[in-house]
Amino acid sequence: MIGETKPGFTRAEEPIPSECYVGGSSMSDREALVDRIYEAAVVPELWPGVLHDIAELAGCFGGIIFTTTARGITRWTGSDEGKRFFDAFLANRAAQEDNVRLKRGIEAKRHGFFGTHELYGRTERESSAVYTEFLLPNGWGYAAGSVLPMPNGDLAVFDLERRFADGPVSAEELAQLNALWPHMARSAALSIRLQLQRARAIVDTLDKAGMPAAILSGQDRILAANSAFEAMKEQVVFLAHGKLALADVASNRLLAQALHAIRASVTTMNSIPVPAQADSSAAVIHALPLPGEASDVFYGATAIVIVTKLDRSTSPSAEILTGLFDLTPAEATVANRILAGLSVNEVAIERRISRETVRSQVKKILAKTGSQSQADFIRRLAPLAI
């Protein structure tokens, strides 16, 4: 059982010489590894190398960290061999859907590392698809793991993979891992605190510039928002569990599509018109990716949403329309004239182009601005008229 063997002692309770530990590495090497664990809290890109060295301590071929929610695995990183292992796992749907290792690891609620062989017997192992369809056919099967609850409600899992022929991770190797576990847990918590401070600094700076803004996680949870954004209660809906939505159905659909595209690293329109509500002027929400932040497996900020308020005194030109809604120059010009009250025929005459061309451009404008009809487009973007 984890916790019965004290870090730094064998089963016979014989102290390990201070100058060495598992693998014959010196104590200075171990201290250097602890330093790198904490450095990874500030520079998440260091985790793959750190995981490689931690895995070697336990006689494992690769290490992975991933975060998971009820909906499944959200973010992950690993050593080189760990990445190859996990890529194969994520490509195997049967293994993911019937994963006794993850299920029993979460249920165990162990404080520290455990060997997967401690969680269940041979019968359960041979009836789970993660073993029969994935691990055993590839010569894998044993591992050391740890499940760490995170402040945002996610679970962080440290996974050190071992070949089946090498047998289960020993008590001595688990003890060495448990000597490092407190540092790994603190590094994860430190990473979250540092990144949240950075997120708050970003949105607070935008607040001083008069721009409502919020930073979102990969699950579209609000990680940080400034007071100007929180004040948009007529247009922004703050849901349970920190989720974000927009009061306008069409705008909310566009926001959901933009955030999904950001998570999938797909380039798409990321400017969402938001209609005026009561005393709140119309606005445009820009959803922008934060690829650098996503490298932090514990934190996982993926997007920042910035709001541009619109009113008649600051109505943008056709050129600014182009930037706000990803319109072509021709589409922006037509949009500007429609907002000014001209009909399709009048725009065609003014522009000296056919009515069919104008109608085609209007259809594209409606699609890009999330409008259902020309009247809906005018209602939603009336503050842009000049």
Buried (B, 14 or more C-beta within 10 A) or exposed (E): EBEEBEBBEEEEEEEBEEEEBBEEBEEEBBEEBBEBBBBBBEEBEBBBEBBBBBBBBBBBBBBBBBBBBEEEBBBBBBBEBBBEBBEEBBEBEEBBEBBBBBBBBBEBEBBBBBBBBBBBEEEEBEEBBBBBBBBBEBEBBBBBBBBBEBEBEBBBBBBBBBBBEBEBBBBBBBBBBBBBBBBBBEBBBBBBEBBBEBBBEBBEEBBEEEBBBBBBBBBBBBBBBBEBBBEBEEBBBBEEEBBBBBBBEBBBEBBBBBBEBBBEEEEEBBBBBBBBBEEBBBBBBBBEBBEEBBBBBBBBBBBBBBBBBBEEEEBBEBEBBBEBBBBEEBBBBBBBBBBEEBEBEBBBEEBEBEEEBBBEBBEBBBEBBBBEEBEBBBBBBBBBBE
